[in-house]
Amino acid sequence: MKIQITFLAVGLLVGCGGKKDEPAGGDKTSSGKPVEDKPVVPSGPFAEFGRNDDILMKFQGAWVLETGSLGHYEAWEIKGNKVTSWDGKKEQTRELQIDAPCAAQVVEKSNGGSSSNHMTFVFEGDKLHTGMGDAGIKKGDKILACGSGKIFVWDGKACVAHANMFGRWENEATECKLEGTKFTAKRPGMGNMSSEFQIAGDLLLDDQMKRNKVEKAASYAEAKTKLETFKK
């Protein structure tokens, strides 16, 4: 009888530990909000500029935005990391992969393989800036900038260009320069190819990104209706 009681006590302790470590109601972000599917992804080398799971939470809901190519608008509904999109002719289901607080990939899986479109963005509070163009974030003396197909990190002295190569991060030293509110980042190995940003507060936007139209919708159905207005 004494052995049975001891065993029961140990079992209760293990059970309590399991409940403490596992969040109820599915996966949650650091803010405590539930996320569907499998949304949480590693923050990689850019966590100091924002957590990827928190950024994914900002994407939740319905949007009308420019994506894929200049002037190509779609209505999106994002639940977890699942993207349902409508371009006015066909509907697709893909996945949103956050690479950094200013870069993501929209991944389409088919026949055992996958393809992806890269996406540059930045959030101004809950307002989303995305589409053709470059964007970034300033945090103190440090800058995270996404442009020219690279993710640049500048600490005020040294600059490094990062790239996600099929799930493996590669980086290379490069040249970055801050002149007043203008930030320039040079893509290594590409001659004079560079991205130029204007800093406004804690955001970096190039002229193209400033002009982009992005609108939050109350529902996917409303986003599809608004899509027709964006195309005009």
C-alpha positions as CSV (number, residue, x, y, z in Angstrom):
1,M,0.0,0.0,0.0
2,K,2.8,2.4,0.8
3,I,4.5,1.7,-2.6
4,Q,1.2,2.3,-4.4
5,I,0.8,5.8,-2.7
6,T,4.4,6.8,-3.6
7,F,3.9,5.8,-7.2
8,L,0.6,7.8,-7.4
9,A,2.3,10.9,-6.0
10,V,5.1,10.7,-8.6
11,G,2.5,10.3,-11.3
12,L,0.7,13.4,-10.2
13,L,3.9,15.4,-10.2
14,V,4.7,14.4,-13.7
15,G,1.1,15.2,-14.8
16,C,1.2,18.7,-13.3
17,G,4.6,19.4,-15.0
18,G,3.1,18.4,-18.3
19,K,0.2,20.8,-18.0
20,K,2.4,23.6,-17.0
21,D,4.7,23.3,-20.0
22,E,2.0,22.7,-22.6
23,P,-0.1,25.8,-23.6
24,A,-3.8,25.1,-23.8
25,G,-5.7,25.7,-27.0
26,G,-2.9,24.9,-29.5
27,D,0.3,26.9,-30.3
28,K,0.6,30.4,-29.0
29,T,2.9,33.3,-29.6
30,S,4.8,35.2,-26.9
31,S,1.7,37.5,-26.6
32,G,-0.4,34.5,-25.6
33,K,-2.6,34.6,-28.7
34,P,-3.4,31.2,-30.4
35,V,-2.1,30.6,-33.9
36,E,-3.4,28.0,-36.3
37,D,-1.4,25.3,-38.3
38,K,2.3,25.5,-37.5
39,P,3.1,29.2,-37.5
40,V,6.1,29.5,-35.2
41,V,9.4,29.6,-37.0
42,P,13.0,30.4,-35.7
43,S,13.9,34.1,-35.7
44,G,17.3,33.4,-37.2
45,P,20.0,36.1,-36.9
46,F,17.4,38.9,-36.7
47,A,15.6,38.3,-33.5
48,E,16.7,41.6,-31.9
49,F,14.6,43.4,-34.6
50,G,11.4,41.3,-33.9
51,R,10.3,37.8,-33.3
52,N,9.0,35.9,-36.3
53,D,6.0,34.5,-34.5
54,D,5.0,37.9,-33.4
55,I,5.3,39.2,-36.9
56,L,3.2,36.3,-38.2
57,M,0.5,37.3,-35.8
58,K,0.4,40.8,-37.4
59,F,-0.2,39.2,-40.8
60,Q,-3.3,37.4,-39.6
61,G,-6.6,38.3,-41.3
62,A,-7.5,39.5,-44.8
63,W,-5.5,41.9,-47.0
64,V,-5.4,43.4,-50.5
65,L,-1.8,43.8,-51.7
66,E,0.7,43.9,-54.5
67,T,2.6,40.6,-54.8
68,G,4.7,38.7,-57.3
69,S,5.2,41.4,-59.8
70,L,4.6,45.1,-60.4
71,G,0.9,45.9,-60.6
72,H,-0.3,42.4,-59.7
73,Y,-2.7,42.6,-56.8
74,E,-4.3,39.8,-54.9
75,A,-6.8,39.3,-52.0
76,W,-5.3,37.3,-49.2
77,E,-6.6,35.6,-46.1
78,I,-3.9,34.4,-43.7
79,K,-4.7,31.9,-40.9
80,G,-1.6,30.7,-39.1
81,N,0.9,30.3,-41.8
82,K,-1.7,29.3,-44.4
83,V,-2.3,31.8,-47.2
84,T,-5.5,31.6,-49.3
85,S,-5.3,34.0,-52.2
86,W,-7.5,35.2,-55.1
87,D,-6.1,37.2,-58.1
88,G,-9.5,37.7,-59.8
89,K,-9.2,34.5,-61.8
90,K,-8.0,31.7,-59.6
91,E,-7.6,30.8,-56.0
92,Q,-4.4,29.3,-54.5
93,T,-3.4,27.9,-51.1
94,R,0.2,28.5,-50.0
95,E,2.3,29.0,-46.9
96,L,3.9,32.2,-45.5
97,Q,7.4,31.7,-44.2
98,I,8.9,34.6,-42.3
99,D,12.6,35.0,-42.8
100,A,13.1,38.3,-41.1
101,P,11.1,41.3,-39.8
102,C,11.2,42.7,-43.4
103,A,11.4,39.5,-45.6
104,A,9.2,36.5,-46.2
105,Q,8.6,33.8,-48.7
106,V,5.3,32.6,-50.1
107,V,5.8,28.9,-50.6
108,E,3.8,26.7,-53.0
109,K,4.1,23.0,-52.5
110,S,3.2,20.5,-55.3
111,N,4.2,17.0,-56.4
112,G,6.7,16.6,-53.6
113,G,8.5,19.8,-54.4
114,S,8.1,23.5,-53.7
115,S,8.6,26.9,-55.2
116,S,8.5,30.3,-53.6
117,N,8.1,34.0,-54.2
118,H,10.1,36.4,-52.1
119,M,8.2,39.2,-50.3
120,T,9.6,42.4,-48.8
121,F,7.5,44.2,-46.1
122,V,7.5,46.2,-42.9
123,F,4.9,46.9,-40.3
124,E,4.2,50.4,-39.1
125,G,2.3,49.4,-35.9
126,D,-0.5,47.3,-37.4
127,K,-0.2,49.0,-40.8
128,L,1.5,46.8,-43.4
129,H,3.8,48.1,-46.2
130,T,4.6,45.5,-48.9
131,G,4.9,45.1,-52.6
132,M,7.6,46.0,-55.1
133,G,10.4,48.0,-53.3
134,D,12.7,47.8,-50.3
135,A,12.0,48.2,-46.6
136,G,13.6,47.9,-43.2
137,I,13.7,48.7,-39.5
138,K,16.0,51.0,-37.4
139,K,16.5,50.0,-33.8
140,G,18.8,52.3,-31.9
141,D,22.0,52.6,-33.8
142,K,21.3,49.3,-35.7
143,I,19.6,48.8,-39.0
144,L,17.9,45.8,-40.6
145,A,17.2,46.4,-44.4
146,C,15.7,44.2,-47.0
147,G,16.6,45.0,-50.6
148,S,18.5,43.8,-53.7
149,G,17.6,40.2,-52.8
150,K,19.5,40.4,-49.5
151,I,18.9,41.1,-45.8
152,F,21.4,43.7,-44.5
153,V,22.3,44.1,-40.9
154,W,24.4,47.2,-40.0
155,D,25.6,48.0,-36.4
156,G,26.8,51.5,-37.1
157,K,30.2,50.3,-38.3
158,A,30.1,46.9,-40.0
159,C,27.6,45.7,-42.5
160,V,26.7,42.1,-43.3
161,A,24.4,40.8,-46.2
162,H,22.4,37.7,-45.3
163,A,20.5,35.3,-47.6
164,N,18.4,32.2,-46.9
165,M,19.7,29.5,-49.2
166,F,17.2,26.7,-49.0
167,G,17.0,26.9,-45.2
168,R,20.7,27.6,-44.6
169,W,21.7,31.2,-43.8
170,E,24.7,32.5,-45.7
171,N,26.3,35.9,-45.0
172,E,29.0,38.1,-46.5
173,A,30.5,41.4,-45.4
174,T,29.5,44.4,-47.6
175,E,29.3,48.2,-47.6
176,C,26.6,50.2,-46.0
177,K,26.4,53.9,-45.5
178,L,24.2,56.3,-43.5
179,E,24.0,59.9,-44.6
180,G,21.4,61.9,-42.6
181,T,18.2,60.0,-43.3
182,K,19.5,58.1,-46.3
183,F,20.8,54.6,-45.9
184,T,22.5,52.7,-48.7
185,A,23.4,49.0,-48.8
186,K,25.5,47.4,-51.5
187,R,24.8,43.9,-52.6
188,P,28.1,42.0,-52.6
189,G,29.4,40.5,-55.9
190,M,26.9,42.5,-58.0
191,G,29.0,45.5,-59.1
192,N,27.3,48.7,-58.2
193,M,23.9,47.1,-57.4
194,S,22.6,48.7,-54.2
195,S,19.4,49.6,-52.4
196,E,18.7,53.1,-51.1
197,F,16.3,53.8,-48.2
198,Q,14.8,56.8,-46.6
199,I,14.6,56.6,-42.8
200,A,11.4,58.0,-41.1
201,G,11.3,57.3,-37.4
202,D,12.1,53.6,-37.0
203,L,11.1,52.6,-40.6
204,L,13.2,52.4,-43.8
205,L,11.3,52.7,-47.1
206,D,12.4,53.3,-50.6
207,D,10.3,55.5,-53.0
208,Q,8.5,52.5,-54.5
209,M,7.5,51.0,-51.2
210,K,6.1,54.4,-50.0
211,R,3.7,54.4,-53.0
212,N,2.5,50.9,-52.5
213,K,-1.2,50.4,-51.6
214,V,-2.0,47.8,-48.9
215,E,-5.4,47.6,-47.2
216,K,-6.7,45.4,-44.4
217,A,-10.2,44.0,-44.9
218,A,-12.7,42.8,-42.4
219,S,-13.0,39.4,-44.2
220,Y,-11.7,37.4,-47.2
221,A,-15.0,38.1,-49.0
222,E,-14.5,41.9,-48.5
223,A,-10.9,41.7,-49.6
224,K,-12.0,40.0,-52.9
225,T,-14.5,42.8,-53.5
226,K,-11.9,45.5,-52.8
227,L,-9.5,43.8,-55.2
228,E,-11.4,45.2,-58.1
229,T,-10.9,48.7,-56.9
230,F,-7.1,48.2,-56.5
231,K,-6.8,47.0,-60.1
232,K,-8.2,50.3,-61.5
